[in-house]
Amino acid sequence: MALAQRAPSALRQQASRLAARGARRPFSGALRTPRNGAFSSAGPVVAASTATERAPASAATAAPAPTANVVAVLRERGLIQEVTSDELEAVAARTGLSVYCGFDPTADSLHLGNLLGIIVLSWFQRCGHTPVALVGGATGRVGDPSGRSSERPVLSEAAIERNVAGIRGLLTSILERGGEAAGGGAPRVKVLNNLDWFGPMSFLSFLRDVGKFARVGTMMAKDSVRTRMESEQGISFTEFTYQLLQGYDFVHLCRDHGVRVQIGGSDQWGNITAGTDLIRRLLGGGAAASVSSYDSAQSGQSVDGDAQSEASSSGQSEAPACYGLTFPLLVDSEGRKFGKSTGGAVWLSADKLSPYKFYQHLFGVTDADVVRMLRMLTFLPLDEIAAIEAAMARPDYVPNTAQRRLAEAVTEFVHGKEGLAQALKATEALRPGAATELDAATLEAIAGDAPSAALPREKVEGQLLVDVIVASGMLPSKGEVRRMVKNGGVYLNNSKVTDDKRAMAAGDLIEGRLALLACGKKNKLLLRVE
């Protein structure tokens, strides 16, 4: 039986008025799933929440005026693919909004391909809007079919929880640091987990209260679904319902947190429009009123005469105006995903990829891509980027100047000033004759970019450097090492060696276990002493 038929007419009328006021919101339940991921078949579950936890959908209209037109900023920098309504630009120019981007926990870190979502959230933040980063603790258990030719592997509960924690911390640190870089007056980031509202809702409640408003024909028409249905593997019911779960995320965030904008990559267009359609169906008109009245009846709230009279004269409520915005996927000039490297994903977490290696990946961007990446991945003023582009065409241009600026700006955004300093120090350490004072952390950071060898302590301390170099395998003979010393090409810890009788002392070992050897400009080796 439809929810509208369950509630008396008076309750429906009052609920319409209450919904317009923001006093009650429909669907305060969430999908009930135990931590093992199995859905409960129990009846409707209404999640408890306090008044302070529930922000009305109209709350964003009370926010301070934005400091800049964020939509215009994003368009100028090539960060807009599509928007659901041209009204967004005017709305964002005159009032503060809450905007969200979702990140599913498929790994314990995000990678460079995810960075555009964080960048766009940060632009909204810097222009005076509130960023909401949503970690998909629930949707990550289902798997997004968008951009996939096969179903995602199912992760264990422990792996998902670990991934959620890692991504949540990463998003918080990057966006909070970005807000501070904007001057400290930018709104604070909210980081949420959609398992918090899907967790307490039963499967039957979701089907009845949400699924009934979704049209199967519309769902099948989405590119992500149609492509998979036409493939040999097809698509499972689980992944088919993903767009409905993500769509309900938008409903919940709009209703309980005042979020009015969802952003995502261009492959998320179908999921985003599923959300705007659900908002229209669930939070507007009779649907919102009937479900709100049902929630009120279930919670035992009474209806006073004045409220009933107000409801009778108010008519049906309207859904709040909500918008979707997509940005292009991050690809190079040849159409390849920019977030990948020969060694795998370019991770944003320093625990999975050092700031030095992250810096080096950005430093390796081609001249054909670097200007576009400066516009999309940095917050540098456009006139500064234009000056860099103009300089690249001049004969006195120093090669890789643009790449160095890109690598510095993005590394600082992701890893902070300390991470950038570490990356620059490690980069300098690989330059022969550099004055950089080496430490173990710097040497470990460059370990992947230089061969390494391990020797027992007795074959290093007190031994001639010539013998150590031959024992490490850098050069085949002592005679060749001596000739290179004579020609000024041998370095120990970036210091030139001028005496072929020099012996290795304990003080030459950094932290008693590491040394950087160089024979020529490109032949370097990290020596580990066991």
Disulfide bonds with the S-S distance in Angstrom:
none
